Amino acid sequence: MRNHDDKFAWTVKIGEKGQFVIPKDARDMFDLHPGDTILVLGDRKRGLAILPKEAQKEYISRIFDELEK
């Protein structure tokens, strides 16, 4: 894990089924537990973003607001 001003980076390996494990430090930091639902966003240029449950409502609202413009 790398840390820089409250920004973190971890490396993970993608398994044969396309799955990966969120590192324990990250799960603890973002209070993620088995059975929780996370939101995965993708942008071809910027990559993937994984949002914890407390951030989902805000970002979904932003996405739909942008779609209505």
C-alpha positions as CSV (number, residue, x, y, z in Angstrom):
1,M,0.0,0.0,0.0
2,R,1.2,3.5,-0.8
3,N,0.0,6.6,1.0
4,H,0.2,10.2,0.0
5,D,-1.9,12.8,1.6
6,D,-4.9,10.5,2.3
7,K,-4.6,9.0,-1.2
8,F,-3.8,5.3,-1.3
9,A,-2.8,2.7,-3.9
10,W,-2.9,-1.1,-3.7
11,T,-2.0,-3.7,-6.3
12,V,-4.3,-6.7,-6.9
13,K,-4.3,-9.6,-9.3
14,I,-7.3,-10.4,-11.5
15,G,-8.2,-14.1,-11.2
16,E,-9.4,-16.4,-14.1
17,K,-13.0,-15.4,-13.5
18,G,-12.2,-11.7,-13.6
19,Q,-12.5,-11.3,-9.8
20,F,-10.1,-9.6,-7.5
21,V,-9.9,-9.2,-3.7
22,I,-10.1,-5.8,-2.2
23,P,-7.1,-5.6,0.2
24,K,-7.9,-5.9,3.9
25,D,-6.4,-2.4,4.6
26,A,-8.8,-1.0,2.1
27,R,-11.8,-3.0,3.3
28,D,-11.1,-1.8,6.9
29,M,-10.6,1.8,5.8
30,F,-13.8,1.9,3.9
31,D,-15.8,-0.3,6.2
32,L,-16.5,-2.9,3.6
33,H,-17.9,-6.3,4.7
34,P,-18.9,-9.5,3.0
35,G,-22.3,-9.1,1.3
36,D,-21.9,-5.3,0.9
37,T,-22.8,-3.8,-2.4
38,I,-20.2,-1.5,-4.1
39,L,-20.6,0.6,-7.2
40,V,-18.0,0.2,-10.0
41,L,-17.8,3.0,-12.5
42,G,-15.8,2.8,-15.7
43,D,-14.3,5.4,-18.1
44,R,-12.3,4.2,-21.1
45,K,-9.8,7.0,-20.6
46,R,-9.6,7.3,-16.8
47,G,-10.1,3.7,-15.8
48,L,-12.2,2.1,-13.0
49,A,-13.5,3.6,-9.8
50,I,-14.9,1.6,-6.9
51,L,-17.2,3.6,-4.7
52,P,-18.1,2.5,-1.1
53,K,-21.8,2.5,-0.1
54,E,-21.7,6.0,1.5
55,A,-20.6,7.6,-1.7
56,Q,-22.9,5.8,-4.1
57,K,-26.0,8.0,-3.7
58,E,-24.1,11.3,-4.3
59,Y,-22.3,10.0,-7.4
60,I,-25.4,8.3,-8.9
61,S,-27.3,11.7,-8.5
62,R,-24.4,13.5,-10.2
63,I,-24.5,11.0,-13.1
64,F,-28.2,11.4,-13.6
65,D,-28.0,15.2,-13.4
66,E,-25.3,15.1,-16.2
67,L,-27.5,12.8,-18.3
68,E,-30.4,15.3,-18.1
69,K,-28.3,18.2,-19.4
